[in-house]
Amino acid sequence: MTFELSSPVAKNLQHMAGILKIKEDALLERAVKYYVFVLGKEMNIKEEFNDWDAMSDESLDNFEKMLT
């Protein structure tokens, strides 16, 4: 896969790779892996919230049925 980075991002990548003493592509790969990991966690949290909403709606429906 090939892509271009904006100049400020490329400079930051180069700077950080120098500080960490790793190759730029290794740093970029680590950054992408971390970003994808974080997105996965965010998706899991959203799914959990949706599950809680569904259970809450079901509980409210059951409660309302008990009242009638």
TORKOLBA-604220 format. One record per residue: x, y, z of N, C-alpha, C, O in turn; residue in one letter. Coordinates in Angstrom, 2 decimals. Example, Ala and Ser with C-alpha at 12.3 -4.5 7.8 and 13.67 -1.06 7.14 Angstrom:
2
@neast->13.19 | nnorth->-5.69 | nup->7.80 | caeast->12.30 | canorth->-4.50 | caup->7.80 | ceast->13.20 | cnorth->-3.30 | cup->7.80 | oeast->14.24 | onorth->-3.32 | oup->8.46 | residuo->A
@neast->12.85 | nnorth->-2.25 | nup->7.08 | caeast->13.67 | canorth->-1.06 | caup->7.14 | ceast->12.90 | cnorth->0.03 | cup->7.87 | oeast->13.41 | onorth->1.14 | oup->8.04 | residuo->S
//
This chain:
68
@neast->0.85 | nnorth->-1.17 | nup->0.00 | caeast->0.00 | canorth->0.00 | caup->0.00 | ceast->0.90 | cnorth->1.23 | cup->0.00 | oeast->1.91 | onorth->1.29 | oup->0.70 | residuo->M
@neast->0.51 | nnorth->2.19 | nup->-0.79 | caeast->1.29 | canorth->3.42 | caup->-0.88 | ceast->0.37 | cnorth->4.61 | cup->-0.64 | oeast->-0.76 | onorth->4.65 | oup->-1.14 | residuo->T
@neast->0.85 | nnorth->5.58 | nup->0.11 | caeast->0.09 | canorth->6.80 | caup->0.34 | ceast->1.05 | cnorth->7.92 | cup->0.68 | oeast->2.22 | onorth->7.68 | oup->0.99 | residuo->F
@neast->0.56 | nnorth->9.13 | nup->0.62 | caeast->1.38 | canorth->10.29 | caup->0.94 | ceast->0.92 | cnorth->10.92 | cup->2.24 | oeast->-0.28 | onorth->11.00 | oup->2.52 | residuo->E
@neast->1.88 | nnorth->11.37 | nup->3.01 | caeast->1.58 | canorth->12.09 | caup->4.24 | ceast->1.77 | cnorth->13.58 | cup->3.99 | oeast->2.60 | onorth->13.99 | oup->3.18 | residuo->L
@neast->0.99 | nnorth->14.38 | nup->4.70 | caeast->1.20 | canorth->15.82 | caup->4.60 | ceast->2.57 | cnorth->16.14 | cup->5.21 | oeast->3.11 | onorth->15.37 | oup->6.01 | residuo->S
@neast->3.12 | nnorth->17.26 | nup->4.82 | caeast->4.45 | canorth->17.64 | caup->5.27 | ceast->4.57 | cnorth->17.69 | cup->6.79 | oeast->5.55 | onorth->17.16 | oup->7.33 | residuo->S
@neast->3.62 | nnorth->18.31 | nup->7.52 | caeast->3.76 | canorth->18.34 | caup->8.98 | ceast->3.72 | cnorth->16.94 | cup->9.60 | oeast->4.47 | onorth->16.67 | oup->10.55 | residuo->P
@neast->2.88 | nnorth->16.06 | nup->9.08 | caeast->2.80 | canorth->14.71 | caup->9.62 | ceast->4.10 | cnorth->13.95 | cup->9.31 | oeast->4.62 | onorth->13.25 | oup->10.18 | residuo->V
@neast->4.60 | nnorth->14.10 | nup->8.12 | caeast->5.85 | canorth->13.44 | caup->7.72 | ceast->7.01 | cnorth->13.92 | cup->8.62 | oeast->7.84 | onorth->13.11 | oup->9.04 | residuo->A
@neast->7.06 | nnorth->15.21 | nup->8.90 | caeast->8.11 | canorth->15.75 | caup->9.77 | ceast->7.99 | cnorth->15.20 | cup->11.18 | oeast->9.00 | onorth->14.84 | oup->11.79 | residuo->K
@neast->6.77 | nnorth->15.13 | nup->11.69 | caeast->6.56 | canorth->14.58 | caup->13.03 | ceast->6.94 | cnorth->13.10 | cup->13.08 | oeast->7.54 | onorth->12.64 | oup->14.05 | residuo->N
@neast->6.58 | nnorth->12.37 | nup->12.05 | caeast->6.92 | canorth->10.96 | caup->11.97 | ceast->8.43 | cnorth->10.78 | cup->11.97 | oeast->8.97 | onorth->9.95 | oup->12.70 | residuo->L
@neast->9.11 | nnorth->11.56 | nup->11.17 | caeast->10.57 | canorth->11.50 | caup->11.09 | ceast->11.20 | cnorth->11.85 | cup->12.44 | oeast->12.13 | onorth->11.18 | oup->12.89 | residuo->Q
@neast->10.68 | nnorth->12.89 | nup->13.08 | caeast->11.20 | canorth->13.32 | caup->14.38 | ceast->11.00 | cnorth->12.22 | cup->15.44 | oeast->11.94 | onorth->11.89 | oup->16.16 | residuo->H
@neast->9.80 | nnorth->11.67 | nup->15.53 | caeast->9.51 | canorth->10.65 | caup->16.53 | ceast->10.30 | cnorth->9.38 | cup->16.27 | oeast->10.78 | onorth->8.75 | oup->17.21 | residuo->M
@neast->10.44 | nnorth->8.99 | nup->15.00 | caeast->11.22 | canorth->7.80 | caup->14.67 | ceast->12.67 | cnorth->7.99 | cup->15.12 | oeast->13.30 | onorth->7.05 | oup->15.61 | residuo->A
@neast->13.19 | nnorth->9.20 | nup->14.96 | caeast->14.55 | canorth->9.50 | caup->15.41 | ceast->14.68 | cnorth->9.39 | cup->16.93 | oeast->15.64 | onorth->8.83 | oup->17.44 | residuo->G
@neast->13.70 | nnorth->9.93 | nup->17.63 | caeast->13.73 | canorth->9.86 | caup->19.10 | ceast->13.66 | cnorth->8.41 | cup->19.57 | oeast->14.39 | onorth->8.02 | oup->20.48 | residuo->I
@neast->12.77 | nnorth->7.63 | nup->18.95 | caeast->12.58 | canorth->6.24 | caup->19.36 | ceast->13.62 | cnorth->5.29 | cup->18.77 | oeast->13.70 | onorth->4.12 | oup->19.14 | residuo->L
@neast->14.43 | nnorth->5.81 | nup->17.85 | caeast->15.47 | canorth->5.03 | caup->17.19 | ceast->14.90 | cnorth->3.81 | cup->16.47 | oeast->15.42 | onorth->2.70 | oup->16.58 | residuo->K
@neast->13.80 | nnorth->4.05 | nup->15.74 | caeast->13.21 | canorth->3.01 | caup->14.90 | ceast->12.96 | cnorth->3.58 | cup->13.51 | oeast->12.96 | onorth->4.80 | oup->13.33 | residuo->I
@neast->12.77 | nnorth->2.71 | nup->12.55 | caeast->12.51 | canorth->3.16 | caup->11.19 | ceast->11.13 | cnorth->3.81 | cup->11.12 | oeast->10.22 | onorth->3.45 | oup->11.86 | residuo->K
@neast->11.01 | nnorth->4.76 | nup->10.21 | caeast->9.74 | canorth->5.47 | caup->10.05 | ceast->8.59 | cnorth->4.52 | cup->9.72 | oeast->7.49 | onorth->4.66 | oup->10.26 | residuo->E
@neast->8.84 | nnorth->3.53 | nup->8.81 | caeast->7.74 | canorth->2.64 | caup->8.47 | ceast->7.35 | cnorth->1.77 | cup->9.65 | oeast->6.18 | onorth->1.40 | oup->9.77 | residuo->D
@neast->8.30 | nnorth->1.41 | nup->10.53 | caeast->7.96 | canorth->0.63 | caup->11.72 | ceast->7.09 | cnorth->1.46 | cup->12.66 | oeast->6.12 | onorth->0.96 | oup->13.22 | residuo->A
@neast->7.44 | nnorth->2.74 | nup->12.82 | caeast->6.64 | canorth->3.62 | caup->13.67 | ceast->5.24 | cnorth->3.80 | cup->13.08 | oeast->4.25 | onorth->3.77 | oup->13.80 | residuo->L
@neast->5.18 | nnorth->3.99 | nup->11.78 | caeast->3.89 | canorth->4.16 | caup->11.12 | ceast->3.02 | cnorth->2.91 | cup->11.28 | oeast->1.82 | onorth->3.01 | oup->11.53 | residuo->L
@neast->3.63 | nnorth->1.74 | nup->11.14 | caeast->2.88 | canorth->0.49 | caup->11.31 | ceast->2.36 | cnorth->0.36 | cup->12.74 | oeast->1.22 | onorth->-0.05 | oup->12.95 | residuo->E
@neast->3.19 | nnorth->0.69 | nup->13.70 | caeast->2.77 | canorth->0.63 | caup->15.11 | ceast->1.61 | cnorth->1.60 | cup->15.36 | oeast->0.66 | onorth->1.26 | oup->16.06 | residuo->R
@neast->1.71 | nnorth->2.79 | nup->14.78 | caeast->0.65 | canorth->3.79 | caup->14.97 | ceast->-0.67 | cnorth->3.31 | cup->14.37 | oeast->-1.73 | onorth->3.48 | oup->14.98 | residuo->A
@neast->-0.61 | nnorth->2.73 | nup->13.20 | caeast->-1.83 | canorth->2.24 | caup->12.55 | ceast->-2.42 | cnorth->1.08 | cup->13.35 | oeast->-3.64 | onorth->1.02 | oup->13.56 | residuo->V
@neast->-1.58 | nnorth->0.16 | nup->13.80 | caeast->-2.07 | canorth->-0.97 | caup->14.61 | ceast->-2.77 | cnorth->-0.47 | cup->15.87 | oeast->-3.83 | onorth->-0.96 | oup->16.24 | residuo->K
@neast->-2.16 | nnorth->0.52 | nup->16.53 | caeast->-2.75 | canorth->1.07 | caup->17.75 | ceast->-4.09 | cnorth->1.75 | cup->17.44 | oeast->-5.06 | onorth->1.58 | oup->18.17 | residuo->Y
@neast->-4.14 | nnorth->2.51 | nup->16.36 | caeast->-5.35 | canorth->3.21 | caup->15.98 | ceast->-6.48 | cnorth->2.23 | cup->15.68 | oeast->-7.62 | onorth->2.43 | oup->16.10 | residuo->Y
@neast->-6.16 | nnorth->1.17 | nup->14.96 | caeast->-7.17 | canorth->0.15 | caup->14.64 | ceast->-7.63 | cnorth->-0.54 | cup->15.93 | oeast->-8.82 | onorth->-0.83 | oup->16.08 | residuo->V
@neast->-6.71 | nnorth->-0.80 | nup->16.85 | caeast->-7.06 | canorth->-1.40 | caup->18.14 | ceast->-8.04 | cnorth->-0.51 | cup->18.90 | oeast->-9.05 | onorth->-0.98 | oup->19.42 | residuo->F
@neast->-7.74 | nnorth->0.78 | nup->18.97 | caeast->-8.60 | canorth->1.73 | caup->19.68 | ceast->-9.98 | cnorth->1.80 | cup->19.02 | oeast->-11.00 | onorth->1.84 | oup->19.72 | residuo->V
@neast->-10.03 | nnorth->1.82 | nup->17.69 | caeast->-11.31 | canorth->1.84 | caup->16.99 | ceast->-12.12 | cnorth->0.59 | cup->17.31 | oeast->-13.34 | onorth->0.66 | oup->17.49 | residuo->L
@neast->-11.45 | nnorth->-0.55 | nup->17.38 | caeast->-12.14 | canorth->-1.80 | caup->17.73 | ceast->-12.74 | cnorth->-1.73 | cup->19.12 | oeast->-13.88 | onorth->-2.16 | oup->19.33 | residuo->G
@neast->-12.00 | nnorth->-1.18 | nup->20.07 | caeast->-12.52 | canorth->-1.03 | caup->21.44 | ceast->-13.72 | cnorth->-0.09 | cup->21.44 | oeast->-14.71 | onorth->-0.34 | oup->22.14 | residuo->K
@neast->-13.64 | nnorth->0.98 | nup->20.67 | caeast->-14.73 | canorth->1.95 | caup->20.60 | ceast->-15.98 | cnorth->1.28 | cup->20.03 | oeast->-17.09 | onorth->1.52 | oup->20.50 | residuo->E
@neast->-15.81 | nnorth->0.45 | nup->19.02 | caeast->-16.94 | canorth->-0.26 | caup->18.43 | ceast->-17.56 | cnorth->-1.22 | cup->19.43 | oeast->-18.78 | onorth->-1.35 | oup->19.49 | residuo->M
@neast->-16.71 | nnorth->-1.90 | nup->20.23 | caeast->-17.23 | canorth->-2.81 | caup->21.26 | ceast->-18.04 | cnorth->-2.06 | cup->22.30 | oeast->-19.08 | onorth->-2.55 | oup->22.75 | residuo->N
@neast->-17.57 | nnorth->-0.89 | nup->22.68 | caeast->-18.29 | canorth->-0.09 | caup->23.67 | ceast->-19.64 | cnorth->0.35 | cup->23.10 | oeast->-20.65 | onorth->0.31 | oup->23.80 | residuo->I
@neast->-19.66 | nnorth->0.77 | nup->21.84 | caeast->-20.93 | canorth->1.18 | caup->21.23 | ceast->-21.90 | cnorth->0.01 | cup->21.16 | oeast->-23.10 | onorth->0.19 | oup->21.40 | residuo->K
@neast->-21.40 | nnorth->-1.18 | nup->20.84 | caeast->-22.25 | canorth->-2.37 | caup->20.81 | ceast->-22.81 | cnorth->-2.66 | cup->22.20 | oeast->-23.98 | onorth->-3.01 | oup->22.34 | residuo->E
@neast->-21.96 | nnorth->-2.51 | nup->23.21 | caeast->-22.42 | canorth->-2.75 | caup->24.58 | ceast->-23.49 | cnorth->-1.74 | cup->24.98 | oeast->-24.48 | onorth->-2.11 | oup->25.61 | residuo->E
@neast->-23.32 | nnorth->-0.47 | nup->24.62 | caeast->-24.34 | canorth->0.54 | caup->24.91 | ceast->-25.65 | cnorth->0.20 | cup->24.21 | oeast->-26.73 | onorth->0.34 | oup->24.79 | residuo->F
@neast->-25.56 | nnorth->-0.25 | nup->22.96 | caeast->-26.77 | canorth->-0.65 | caup->22.23 | ceast->-27.47 | cnorth->-1.81 | cup->22.93 | oeast->-28.69 | onorth->-1.83 | oup->23.01 | residuo->N
@neast->-26.69 | nnorth->-2.78 | nup->23.42 | caeast->-27.27 | canorth->-3.91 | caup->24.15 | ceast->-27.97 | cnorth->-3.43 | cup->25.43 | oeast->-29.07 | onorth->-3.89 | oup->25.75 | residuo->D
@neast->-27.31 | nnorth->-2.51 | nup->26.14 | caeast->-27.93 | canorth->-1.98 | caup->27.37 | ceast->-29.22 | cnorth->-1.22 | cup->27.04 | oeast->-30.20 | onorth->-1.34 | oup->27.78 | residuo->W
@neast->-29.23 | nnorth->-0.45 | nup->25.96 | caeast->-30.44 | canorth->0.26 | caup->25.55 | ceast->-31.56 | cnorth->-0.71 | cup->25.25 | oeast->-32.70 | onorth->-0.48 | oup->25.65 | residuo->D
@neast->-31.25 | nnorth->-1.79 | nup->24.55 | caeast->-32.27 | canorth->-2.78 | caup->24.20 | ceast->-32.82 | cnorth->-3.44 | cup->25.46 | oeast->-34.03 | onorth->-3.64 | oup->25.58 | residuo->A
@neast->-31.94 | nnorth->-3.78 | nup->26.41 | caeast->-32.41 | canorth->-4.39 | caup->27.66 | ceast->-33.25 | cnorth->-3.41 | cup->28.46 | oeast->-34.24 | onorth->-3.79 | oup->29.07 | residuo->M
@neast->-32.86 | nnorth->-2.16 | nup->28.46 | caeast->-33.60 | canorth->-1.14 | caup->29.17 | ceast->-35.00 | cnorth->-0.98 | cup->28.58 | oeast->-35.99 | onorth->-0.89 | oup->29.31 | residuo->S
@neast->-35.08 | nnorth->-0.94 | nup->27.25 | caeast->-36.38 | canorth->-0.83 | caup->26.58 | ceast->-37.26 | cnorth->-2.03 | cup->26.91 | oeast->-38.45 | onorth->-1.88 | oup->27.17 | residuo->D
@neast->-36.67 | nnorth->-3.21 | nup->26.90 | caeast->-37.42 | canorth->-4.43 | caup->27.21 | ceast->-37.92 | cnorth->-4.40 | cup->28.65 | oeast->-39.06 | onorth->-4.78 | oup->28.92 | residuo->E
@neast->-37.07 | nnorth->-3.97 | nup->29.57 | caeast->-37.47 | canorth->-3.90 | caup->30.99 | ceast->-38.60 | cnorth->-2.89 | cup->31.17 | oeast->-39.53 | onorth->-3.15 | oup->31.94 | residuo->S
@neast->-38.53 | nnorth->-1.76 | nup->30.49 | caeast->-39.58 | canorth->-0.75 | caup->30.59 | ceast->-40.89 | cnorth->-1.30 | cup->30.04 | oeast->-41.95 | onorth->-1.09 | oup->30.63 | residuo->L
@neast->-40.84 | nnorth->-2.00 | nup->28.92 | caeast->-42.04 | canorth->-2.61 | caup->28.35 | ceast->-42.65 | cnorth->-3.61 | cup->29.32 | oeast->-43.87 | onorth->-3.63 | oup->29.51 | residuo->D
@neast->-41.81 | nnorth->-4.45 | nup->29.92 | caeast->-42.32 | canorth->-5.44 | caup->30.89 | ceast->-42.94 | cnorth->-4.75 | cup->32.09 | oeast->-43.98 | onorth->-5.20 | oup->32.57 | residuo->N
@neast->-42.34 | nnorth->-3.69 | nup->32.57 | caeast->-42.88 | canorth->-2.96 | caup->33.72 | ceast->-44.24 | cnorth->-2.35 | cup->33.38 | oeast->-45.18 | onorth->-2.42 | oup->34.17 | residuo->F
@neast->-44.33 | nnorth->-1.75 | nup->32.18 | caeast->-45.59 | canorth->-1.16 | caup->31.77 | ceast->-46.69 | cnorth->-2.21 | cup->31.62 | oeast->-47.85 | onorth->-1.93 | oup->31.93 | residuo->E
@neast->-46.34 | nnorth->-3.40 | nup->31.16 | caeast->-47.32 | canorth->-4.49 | caup->31.04 | ceast->-47.81 | cnorth->-4.92 | cup->32.41 | oeast->-48.97 | onorth->-5.27 | oup->32.58 | residuo->K
@neast->-46.91 | nnorth->-4.91 | nup->33.40 | caeast->-47.31 | canorth->-5.28 | caup->34.76 | ceast->-48.31 | cnorth->-4.28 | cup->35.32 | oeast->-49.15 | onorth->-4.65 | oup->36.14 | residuo->M
@neast->-48.23 | nnorth->-3.03 | nup->34.92 | caeast->-49.12 | canorth->-2.01 | caup->35.46 | ceast->-50.52 | cnorth->-2.10 | cup->34.88 | oeast->-51.47 | onorth->-1.59 | oup->35.49 | residuo->L
@neast->-50.69 | nnorth->-2.73 | nup->33.73 | caeast->-52.02 | canorth->-2.81 | caup->33.11 | ceast->-52.73 | cnorth->-4.08 | cup->33.45 | oeast->-53.86 | onorth->-4.29 | oup->33.01 | residuo->T
//
